[in-house]
C-alpha cells in the first residue's frame, strides 16, 4: 500500500488530479468524455500555475540573493520553498500513508456528522503530512506522535472548512457547494476575525473601504494588478542594483504573473463546475437537502484581484520586515510565490477590502517569521534525513544554514500543533485532543441543527 500511494504522489498534482477528477466524474454519473475534459482542465490549470509560479522563483531568486549580499543580510534560515516541505512530507513513514489514513478519518467524520466536507484535494494532503513528519523527527522518529499531529491537523482543518464554507461560497461567484480544507489558508481565519474586530473599532479607519475595483477608479491604470506588478518587479531589480535591461525584464515578468494567474485559475473553475453541479444534484436527491461540501484547492480563487494587489504590496514589506524583525532568522525568497495562498479565506471576512486584507496579511506574516525560525532546527533534521535516504535535491539544505519555508511552517495551526507537542509533550497532546474533540462536537451540533431545519422546511412544503 505504501508503494502504491508513494507512486500516486510521485505523479504530481498535474497528473494525479485529472485522474482523480475523471474517476469522480464517472462515479457521480457523468459521461466519460465530459468527466475526462473536466479532469484535464484541472490538470492543465496545475501545469499553468506551476509555470507561472516558476517565473517568480526562477527570475527573482537571483535579484533577491543579490539584495541579501549587497546589504549584508545575515539570516541563517534558508528559504527552501514548498518543494522542500512537500519532499519532507511525502518521503517519510508518516507521509507514505497519509492519504488513506486521512480519507479514513474523513469517512468516519462524515458518518458521525462531525464534518460535512469531503476533502478530495489529495495533493494538498502534504500539509498534514508535513507537520506530522516534523513532529515525527522531534520525537526521534516516533510514528505515534507523527500520525497524531497529522490527524489532529486534518480534523481541525475539516471543522474549519465547514465553519468557513458559507462565507466562502457567498463571497466567490460560482463556488456553491465548495469548501477549502487546506490548513495553510484556514490558519489565517483567526487572524482575520481578531484583526477585523479591532479595525472595526478604530474611528475613521472603519470607514476605509477600497477593493481592487475601487483602487482602479481612484488610481486609474496604476491601480491595475498588471501595472502594479511591473512597478514592484522593477523596484526589486533597482534595489538589487541590476542593469536597466534586467530591471525592465523583471518588471514585465512580475506584471505577466499578475495577469496570467487569473486566466489560469479560470481553468480550474471550468473543470470544477460540471462536477460540482452534478454533485449538488446527487446530494439534493440522495441526502434530502443535507449539506455536503466538496473540499477543493484554494488555487481556484487565488486569481482574485484583491489577492493580486495585496500580494504585490506585501512582497517588499515582507522582505523589509524579515530583515528588521527581532528574533527572526528567515529571509523569504523561494516562498514568495506562495503569498497568493494567504488570501483565499481572508477575503470573505474582509469583504475584499484591500487595506484590511493587507494589514491582516502583514500581521500573519510577521508572526509567521517567528514560527519558521523556531521550527527551523527540526525542519532541518527532517530535511537532512529525507535527503540522506532519497537524494531528493529539494530537501538538500545548503551548508551553514537551517531549513525554513513560509509554506505551512509559518501557519498558526501548524505551529500550535508543533509547539504543543515539542514543548508540552503529553500535556500538549492532551490540550490538542480536548480542543479537537470539542471542535468536532461543536460542529456536530451545528450540523444536526441545520439538518433539523432542512427537514422542517421540506415537511412544511
N, C-alpha and C positions, 0 to 999 in steps of 0.2 A: 504493500500500500504506500509505504514511504517513497519507493522508487517511482510509482505511478504519479503521485502528486508532485514529486520533485520535477518530473518530466513535464507535467502540465504547466507548472510555474515557469519552467525554463523557456516556454514558448513566448512569454511576454504578453502584455495586455493586448497588443495589436493583433495577435493570432488567437489568444485564449478567449477574449471577449466575443469576437464574431462567432466562434464555435458555440460558446455558451448561449448566446442570444438566439442563434439559429435553432438550437435544441429547445430552448424555452418557447420560441415561437411555434414550433411543431407541437410541443406538449399542450399548448393552450388552444390548438386548433387552427393555426394559420396555415395557409398553403405554403409548400416548400419554397417556391420562388420568392414570395413576399417575406418569409422568415429569413431566408438567406440574404436578401437585399438589406433588410434591417440590420442583421448582424454585420454585414460588410460595411455599411455606413459607419457603424460604431468603430469597427476596426480601422477604417480609413481616418476617422477622427483622431484615434490614438496615434496613428502614424504622423498625421499632420501636426498634432500637438507636440509630439517628440521632436519633429524637425524645427518647429518654431522655438521651443524652449532651448534647443541646441544652439540656435542662433545667439541666444543670450549667453549661455555658458561658454561657447566657443570663442565668440568675438569680444566678450567683456572680461574674461578671466585675466588676459594679459594686461589690459589697462588698469584693472583693479590691483593686480600684483605690483605693477609699476608704482601706483599710488602708495601702496604699503611700503615699498622700498624708498621712494623719494622722501616721504615724510617720516621714515624710521618708525613705523608702527610695530611695536614689539608685542605681538599677541601670539601665544604659543598653542592655541587650539585651532587646528587646521580644518577648514570647511571641506568636508568630504562630499557634501551634497546627498540627495536622496538615493542615488545608486548604491552608496556605501551602506546606508541604513537598510535598504532592501536586501542587499547581499548578506548582511549580518542577520537580518530577519529570517530569510529563507534557507540559509546554509547552516542552520544549527538543528539540533534534535527537536527544539520547540517548533521551529518554522516548518519542518518537514511534514508535520501532520496538522498544522494549524487550520487548514481548510476543512477537513472532515470533522474535526473537533468543534469548530465554531458553527458549522452547519448543524451539527447535532444539538448544540446549545440553543441555536436559533429555533429549531423544531420544537424543543422542549418548552421554550418560552412562548411559542405560538399556541401550543395545546394547553398550556396553563394560563393563557391570557395575560401574560406579563409583558408582551410586546405585540404590536401589530405590523412590524416591519419585517419583510422578507429580504434579507441582505444578499443580493446577487452581485454586488460589486466585489467579486472574488479577488481581483488583482490587488485591491487596497487592503486585503487581509494582512499584508505585510506590516501594516501599522500595529496590529495586535501582536504579531509575531516579534516585532522589534522590541517592544517593551518587555515581552516575555523572555527574549534572548538576553537582553541586558541584565535582567534580574536573575536569569539562569546563571550568568557568569559572576554576579555579585555573590551568589551562594555556592561558589565552587562547582558549577555545572549541576545544580540540583533541578531535575526535571519537574519535581513537585512545585517548587517556587516559580519556575518559569511558566508552567501552564496556569498556575494560579493567577499570576499577573496578567497573562494574556486573556484569560477568560473573564476576569474582573473588568478589564478594559472593554471587552466585547459587550458584556451585559450592560454596563453603564452607557456605552455608545448607543445601543439599541433603544434604551429608555429615552435618552436624549433625542434620538431620531424621531420617536413618537411625539415627544413634547414639542419639537420644533416643526413638525410636518405641516401643520395647518398654516402657520406663518409663512413657511417656505412656499407652499403652494399658492397662497394668496398673493404673495409679492411677485413671483416669477410667472409670466404668462406661459400657458401650455404645460404646466408641471403638476396637473391634478393627479393624485394617487402616487406621487413620487416623494421619497424622503431621502435624506443624506446621512447614512450611517458610517461616516468617516470620522474617526476620533480627533484628527487634527482640526478639522473645521468645527466640530461640536465643542472643542475646548475653548473656543473664543466666545461662546454664548454667555457664560457667566461674566466675562469682562464686559461684554456689550450691555448686559442688563444693569450691572452695577454703575458703569460709567454713564450710561444714558440717564439713570436715575439722578446722578449728581448734576449732569449738564442741564437737565430739566429745571433744576432749582437755582441756576445762576441767572439773575436778571439780565436781560438783554441778549445773553448768549442763546437762551432757549428760543429766541426769535430767528436766529440764523438758520436758513434752510436753503442750501444750494445743492441741487442734484447735478448730475452730469449735463443735463439739458440746460439747466439754469446757468452753468458755467459758460456754455456755448453762447447763450444770449448775452451774458454780461461781458465776456472777453472776446467774443467773436471767434475767429479762426484759432486764436491762442488757447481757447478752451477745448479744442478738439483733442482727443487722446492721441491721434496721429501726430499732430504738431507738437504736443507736449512731449511725446516720445522722442521726436527729433531733437528738441531742446535739451532734454535730460541726457540723452546719449552723447550729444556734442559736448555738454558740460563735463561729463566724465572723461572724455578724451582730452579736453582742455586742462583739467586738473592733473591728468596724467602726463601733461607736457608733451603730447604727441604732435606729429606734423599735421598740417592743415588737412591734407588728403585723408588721413586716418580719422581725424576729428569728424569730418563730414560723413565719412563712411559709417562711423559709429552712430551718428545722429540718424541717418537714414535706416540703419539696421534696427535701432530701437523703435523708430516710427513704424517700420514694417511689422515688428512683433505686435505692436498695439493694434494695428489694422487687421492683421491676419487672424488673431486669436478669436474675435467674434465670428468671423467667417467659418473657422474650423469648428467652433462649438455648435454651429448650426447643423453640422453633420451628425453630431451626437443626437440632437433633437429629432432630426429627420429619421434616424434609425430607431429611436426610442418610441416615438409617437404611435406607430401601428401596434407595437407590443403593449404599450401602456393602455391604449383604448380597448384592445381585445381583453386584456386582463381585467379592466374595470367591468366589462360586460359579464365576464365569468363570475367575478366577485358578487356583483349585484344579483345574479341568478342563483348561485350556489350558497351564498352566505347571508341571504336575506338582508342585504344592505349593510352588513357589518364591514367596518373599515379594514382594509389590508393595504399597507404601503409597500411599494416596490423600492427597495434600497438601491440607490444608484450613485455613481461617481460624481463629485462636485464639478468635474470637468464640463458637465452640462451647462453650467452657468457662469464660468469664470470669465466669459467674454462680456459681461455686463459693463456698460460704460463707466459706472462709478467704481467698479473694481479696477478697471484700467487706469483711471485717473489717480486713485489712491495708491496703487502700486507704483506709479511713476513718482508721486510725491514722496513716498516712503523710502525709495531706493537711496537717494542721497542722505536723507535723515537717518536712516538705519545705519549707514556706514559711519556717519559722524558720531552717533551715539555709541556705537561699538568701540570707538577709539577713546572716548572721554568717560565712559561709564565706569565708576569704581567697582573693582571686583570682577570685571569681565575680562576674559582671555580669548574670546571668539571673534574673529573677523569674518563676516559673511561675504562669500564670493560665489561659490557654486550654488549656494542655496537661494540666491536672489531670484532664480527662475521660479521658485516655489511661492513667492509672495502673492501671486494671483489667488492661491488657495486660502489666504487669510479671510477672505471676504464673503464667500457664499452664504454663510449663516449669520454674518453680521448685518448685511443689508436689510433682511426682513425686519430687523429690530431698530435699525437707524432710519428706515424708510428711504434708503439711498442717499441720505444727507452726506455730502462729501466731507464737510467739516467734522461731523461727529464720527463718521467711519474712519477718517484719518486719525483722530485722537485715540479711538479705541484700538486701532491697529498699532499705533505708536506705543501705547502703554503695554499692549500684549507682547510686542517685540522686545521692548525694554526688559520686561520681566523674563522673557524667554532667553535672553542673553545669559542671565544668571543660571537658568536651568541648564542650558547647554554646557556652560563652564563647569558646573557641579557634576554633571553626568559624564564629562569627558574621560576621566580615568577608566571607568567601567566600559564605556563605549570603545575605548582604545583596546582594552583587554579582549572584548568580544571580536573586534575587527581583526586584531592580530591572530586570534585563534582561527578565524574563518580563512584568513589569507594563508596561514600555515597549512591548513587542511585542504584547501581547494585551489590556491593560487589565483583566486579572483582578484584582478587588479583594482577593482572598485573598492576593495577592503584593504588595500595597501597603504598604511599610514606613513607619511614621509618621516625620515629620521629627525629626531629632535622635537617632534610635535606630538600633541594629543589629538584624538579624533573628535570631530564635532559635526553637527548638521542641524540646521534650523528645522528640517522636516521631521516632525513629531518629537524630536529630542527637546524642542522648545515649547511643546504644548503643555497646558496646565494639567490635563488629565494624565498624560504620560508621566509627567514629573511627580505628581502626587502619588501615583502607584509606586514609582521607583523609590521616592524618598521614604514613603511609609514602610516599604519592605526593607530598605537598606538601614535606615536609622532607628526604626522602632521594631523591626522584626515581627515577633508574634503579636505584640500589641498593635503594630501597624496592620498586620494581617487581619486581626480581629476588627479593627476600625473599618478597613476596606470591606470586610464581609458584612458588617452591620449596615454600612452605607449602601452597599449594593442590594442587599435583601430589602432594605427599607425603600429604595427606589423602585424595585420590582413590585412590591406590594402596593405602593402609591400608584404606580402605573396600572396595575391590575384593577384597582378601584376606579380609576378614570375610564378604563376600557369597559368595565361592567356597567358603569353609569351611562356611557354613550350607547352601548348595546341595548340597554333597557329603554332609553329614549327612542332609539330607532324602531324597536319592536312596538312601542306605544304609538309611534307615528304611523306605522304600517297598519296597525289594528284600527286606528281612527279612520284611515282611508277606506 
